[in-house]
């Protein structure tokens, strides 16, 4: 069984990764299967590109702190900006968690997970938003979504955020390499997340610490099951 070090699991080092494309780092053991998936997609006319693969602890920490400080707008579940004057600290924490992972607990730290799209399906002049409306019925990536749902499991991948299960938002663009990610999730223990957060400058970390058992269960471990993996 593949074991990751605590630093690899929490995105603090890159020793488990290979540069698949410029700025697109993948876990070294998934490159062959991702390439096969990409080739199968191409045969069906889809150009499968990676918008984001590995993301470091430091990058996730900056994303988190910008939201927590209010520097970047926080959205509610309906994608409307929240009014920080009318929001308690704990409500704010959970609104952020709907859209953004805790630094140290992002699946993007592992190199097994990535956000995908097809640049050839984007309307001219339109940049990628990574919003649900692009991937669901009526959106320009809807056919790609359907193809992924039907085919990615043959290559070891699945969609951990296919549905909103009361934790992380629905993210039809986020794919994950199940055989490794399943193991890494079980290795990512609550104490490791807690220790990593407490030893870095992460806004809200005392409150996070207090809420961590709930966060761990509802946001970190609460992923969609594979639909037909065998
Ligand atoms: Zn993602």
Boltz pocket constraint, residues with backbone or C-beta under 6 A from the ligand:
constraints:
  - pocket:
      binder: B
      contacts: [[A, 52], [A, 108], [A, 114], [A, 115], [A, 171], [A, 173], [A, 174]]
      max_distance: 6.0
